[in-house]
Every structure is written in C-alpha cells, then in structure tokens.
Amino acid sequence: MNYSIQKIAPFDTYPVRHLVLRFGKPIETCHFNGDDLPTTHHFGYYLNGTLVGVISLFEIGNDHFSKQKSYQIRGMAVLSSHQKQGIGEALVQKAEDFCLSQNAALIWFNARTSAVGFYEKMGYVTIGSEFEITDVGPHFLMYKAVTKK
C-alpha cells in the first residue's frame, strides 16, 4: 500500500467530512468557520492516490486553558471502509508534529463521545463533562500538551 499525508485545500476535506461527519446533511455543512483562514491547516491521508482521511487544525485558543499558542483539531475523519487501520493515528500524529513545528503549547478539540477512547490511547485527556453539540451529538472537551517525543 502506497500512502502519503499532504497539505490540502479546505474544500478537499468536504467529501470525507460529508460521508463521515455530516452524512445525510447538505454538503455546505462541511464548511467550518475559519476553514479559509491562513492560520488554518488541512491535511489529507492518501492511500494509493485516493483521499481516505482528513484532519484540520485551527489556530485558536480555548477559555479552559491559559493563554498560550494552541490549535484546535476539527473535522478529523476517516472513511468507514478504512477505519481501524492506523490512518486516524497517523493523521493525529501529523497534526501533533505540525503543532510542535509551530511552537504551539497545546492541542484541544471537542471529541465525539464515541471517539474518546481512540484519543485517550494517544494520550489525550477529557476535561469537564459530556455536552451536546446541536445537530451533531454528544462530545467531550479533550486536550494534550504538545511536547517533543
């Protein structure tokens, strides 16, 4: 299997976001506020030339954490036919490496409750209690300090 992780344009994330995160909703719901900012970065996982996973990093803080340079992961998605093959881990690792290169101190995100275990295996921890994101479902706030391995 030939794979690569590459920087991609915001609209390149939409097909994967749509199938995994917004199935049954209009494709327009795959555009997130801030997608087009120069401080936002999108990465795609290509397997044999086909895009099968995406992750986006938004340079933005969160009031739960001290004022430090941080990135929010959003739109992390792997096609269902390719899940549980290490692709999600590879995308998160790429995000962590990128954040480290940008001298960020923290990565945070709102994880779907069903994905909490996946992120915990990668060293992320929850903070606070479960909350609902309208039209999306239950989530937990998760975070991890960015450190050199």
Phi, psi and chi 1 to 4 in degrees:
 res  aa     phi    psi   chi1   chi2   chi3   chi4
   1 MET       -  131.2  -63.5  -79.3 -168.7      -
   2 ASN  -104.0  121.1 -176.9   19.4      -      -
   3 TYR  -133.8  159.3   81.2   92.0      -      -
   4 SER  -153.3  154.0   64.9      -      -      -
   5 ILE  -115.7  123.2  -61.4  176.4      -      -
   6 GLN  -129.7  153.2  -55.9  169.0   23.0      -
   7 LYS   -67.9  139.2  -80.1 -165.0   96.2  165.6
   8 ILE  -133.3  165.5   59.1  175.4      -      -
   9 ALA   -77.9  155.5      -      -      -      -
  10 PRO   -52.9  -45.6  -21.6   28.3      -      -
  11 PHE   -67.6  -19.8   59.8   82.7      -      -
  12 ASP   -68.7  -19.8  -69.7  -27.5      -      -
  13 THR   -78.4  -22.0   66.2      -      -      -
  14 TYR   -58.4  -45.0  -61.9  174.4      -      -
  15 PRO   -58.9  -41.2  -24.6   33.9      -      -
  16 VAL   -74.4  -44.2  176.6      -      -      -
  17 ARG   -55.5  -42.1  -76.4 -178.9 -177.9  174.5
  18 HIS   -64.0  -48.1 -167.7 -121.1      -      -
  19 LEU   -67.9  -34.9  -74.7  171.9      -      -
  20 VAL   -97.4  -42.7  178.5      -      -      -
  21 LEU  -105.3  -23.0  -57.0  175.0      -      -
  22 ARG  -131.8   29.1  -60.9  -71.3 -170.0  -94.1
  23 PHE   -55.7  132.9 -171.4   74.5      -      -
  24 GLY    84.7   -5.5      -      -      -      -
  25 LYS  -105.0  162.7  -64.1 -175.2  171.3  112.1
  26 PRO   -60.8  145.3  -20.3   30.0      -      -
  27 ILE   -57.3  -27.6 -169.2   79.1      -      -
  28 GLU   -60.3  -24.4  -65.2   80.0   23.5      -
  29 THR   -71.2   -8.1   64.6      -      -      -
  30 CYS   -84.1  -11.1  -64.4      -      -      -
  31 HIS   -85.9  123.3  173.5   79.0      -      -
  32 PHE  -104.0  144.7  -60.3  157.8      -      -
  33 ASN   -56.5  130.1  -73.5  -21.8      -      -
  34 GLY    95.5   -7.3      -      -      -      -
  35 ASP   -53.0  -37.6  -96.9  -14.3      -      -
  36 ASP   -93.6    2.6  -60.1  -42.1      -      -
  37 LEU   -68.6  146.9  -67.4  174.0      -      -
  38 PRO   -65.3  -17.3   16.8  -24.4      -      -
  39 THR   -89.9   -1.0   54.5      -      -      -
  40 THR   -99.4  138.2  -60.2      -      -      -
  41 HIS  -129.9  136.9  -54.8  -86.0      -      -
  42 HIS  -120.9  138.1  -52.0  -84.5      -      -
  43 PHE  -128.4  142.6  -63.2   95.1      -      -
  44 GLY  -123.5  142.6      -      -      -      -
  45 TYR  -100.3  117.0 -172.1  106.9      -      -
  46 TYR  -105.4  129.0  -71.8   85.3      -      -
  47 LEU  -117.6  117.1 -174.9   60.7      -      -
  48 ASN    49.6   41.1  -61.2  -36.6      -      -
  49 GLY    83.8   -1.3      -      -      -      -
  50 THR  -108.5  131.7  -59.4      -      -      -
  51 LEU   -71.8  118.7 -176.8   65.1      -      -
  52 VAL  -122.1   -8.2  -62.3      -      -      -
  53 GLY  -155.4  150.6      -      -      -      -
  54 VAL  -141.5  155.5  -64.1      -      -      -
  55 ILE  -150.1  143.2 -166.8  167.3      -      -
  56 SER  -125.7  142.9  -60.6      -      -      -
  57 LEU  -120.8  122.6  -69.8  166.3      -      -
  58 PHE  -109.5  123.2  -66.3   70.6      -      -
  59 GLU   -77.9   99.3 -173.5  178.5  -19.2      -
  60 ILE  -158.0  144.1 -173.1  167.8      -      -
  61 GLY   -86.5  177.9      -      -      -      -
  62 ASN  -142.0  133.1 -178.7  -56.3      -      -
  63 ASP   -60.8  -16.3  -69.1  -20.2      -      -
  64 HIS   -74.5  -12.9  -75.1   89.9      -      -
  65 PHE  -124.1  155.5  -51.9  106.3      -      -
  66 SER   -62.0  161.2   63.0      -      -      -
  67 LYS   -70.6   95.2  -59.9  -67.4 -179.9 -151.5
  68 GLN  -142.0  159.6   52.3 -167.0  -22.5      -
  69 LYS   -65.4  122.7 -174.7  172.2 -176.8  177.8
  70 SER  -142.7  158.9   59.6      -      -      -
  71 TYR  -123.7  144.1  -78.5   88.5      -      -
  72 GLN  -104.0  129.1  177.8 -172.6   14.7      -
  73 ILE   -81.3  132.1  -69.2  175.2      -      -
  74 ARG  -139.1  155.1  -68.3 -165.3   68.8 -164.1
  75 GLY    63.7   28.4      -      -      -      -
  76 MET   -73.4  120.3  161.5   55.8 -178.6      -
  77 ALA  -154.0  139.6      -      -      -      -
  78 VAL  -127.6  132.4  175.3      -      -      -
  79 LEU   -52.6  140.4  -64.3  177.4      -      -
  80 SER   -57.0  -33.2   60.4      -      -      -
  81 SER   -68.9  -11.8   57.6      -      -      -
  82 HIS  -120.7    8.8  -68.6   79.2      -      -
  83 GLN   -74.5  158.5  -68.6  176.2    3.1      -
  84 LYS    64.2   32.2  -58.6 -163.4 -174.9  -40.2
  85 GLN  -124.3   10.3  -62.4  175.6   25.1      -
  86 GLY    90.2    0.1      -      -      -      -
  87 ILE   -70.4  -43.5  -65.8  168.3      -      -
  88 GLY   -60.9  -44.4      -      -      -      -
  89 GLU   -60.6  -41.7  -69.7   92.6  -22.2      -
  90 ALA   -63.8  -39.6      -      -      -      -
  91 LEU   -66.7  -43.1  -75.8  165.4      -      -
  92 VAL   -64.6  -40.5  172.0      -      -      -
  93 GLN   -62.2  -40.8 -174.8   60.2   56.6      -
  94 LYS   -60.8  -42.9  177.3   69.4  173.1 -179.0
  95 ALA   -62.4  -44.1      -      -      -      -
  96 GLU   -62.9  -44.1  -70.0  178.2    6.9      -
  97 ASP   -61.9  -41.4  -67.9  -15.0      -      -
  98 PHE   -62.8  -47.3  176.3   81.3      -      -
  99 CYS   -60.4  -39.8  -69.4      -      -      -
 100 LEU   -61.9  -41.8 -169.9   59.9      -      -
 101 SER   -66.7  -21.5   76.2      -      -      -
 102 GLN   -95.9    7.7  -59.6  -59.4  -57.2      -
 103 ASN    59.3   33.8  -62.7  -48.1      -      -
 104 ALA   -77.0  153.6      -      -      -      -
 105 ALA  -101.1  -20.2      -      -      -      -
 106 LEU  -152.1  145.6 -173.6   84.3      -      -
 107 ILE  -118.7  134.0  -62.0  173.6      -      -
 108 TRP  -139.8  163.0   67.4  -85.2      -      -
 109 PHE  -172.0  166.2   48.8   88.6      -      -
 110 ASN   -99.0  107.6  -62.3  -41.6      -      -
 111 ALA   -92.1  135.3      -      -      -      -
 112 ARG   -57.5  140.6  -69.5  176.1 -175.0 -125.8
 113 THR   -53.7  -37.4  -61.5      -      -      -
 114 SER   -67.0  -16.5   60.6      -      -      -
 115 ALA  -102.8   -2.1      -      -      -      -
 116 VAL   -56.3  -45.1  166.6      -      -      -
 117 GLY   -60.0  -39.6      -      -      -      -
 118 PHE   -57.0  -49.3  164.5   81.3      -      -
 119 TYR   -71.3  -34.5  -69.9  111.5      -      -
 120 GLU   -61.0  -36.9  -74.5  176.1  -25.8      -
 121 LYS   -63.0  -22.4  -71.7  178.8 -169.5  168.6
 122 MET   -98.1   10.1  -62.4 -168.6   72.1      -
 123 GLY    94.4    5.9      -      -      -      -
 124 TYR   -84.1  151.1  -70.5   85.0      -      -
 125 VAL  -126.4  151.8  -64.5      -      -      -
 126 THR   -86.1  155.7   58.8      -      -      -
 127 ILE  -135.9  133.6 -174.7  171.4      -      -
 128 GLY    78.6 -167.6      -      -      -      -
 129 SER  -108.1  170.1   53.3      -      -      -
 130 GLU   -60.7  144.2 -175.3 -179.3   69.0      -
 131 PHE  -140.3  161.6   61.0   93.1      -      -
 132 GLU  -102.0  133.4 -172.5   80.2   15.7      -
 133 ILE  -104.0  120.8  -65.7 -179.1      -      -
 134 THR   -51.9  133.7  -55.0      -      -      -
 135 ASP    65.9    6.7  -65.3  -31.5      -      -
 136 VAL  -122.8  -47.3 -179.7      -      -      -
 137 GLY   128.8 -170.1      -      -      -      -
 138 PRO   -75.2  141.4   24.3  -29.3      -      -
 139 HIS  -140.1  164.3  -74.1   69.5      -      -
 140 PHE  -128.0  144.4  -81.8   92.1      -      -
 141 LEU   -77.3  129.2  175.2   60.3      -      -
 142 MET  -130.2  157.5  -63.1 -169.4   80.6      -
 143 TYR  -157.2  168.4   73.3   98.0      -      -
 144 LYS  -160.3  137.9 -179.6  178.2  176.2 -179.2
 145 ALA   -71.5  142.6      -      -      -      -
 146 VAL   -88.6  118.5  177.3      -      -      -
 147 THR  -138.4  155.0   57.0      -      -      -
 148 LYS   -67.7  143.9  -70.9 -173.5  171.5  145.8
 149 LYS   -74.4      -  -49.4  -75.0 -177.1  -87.8
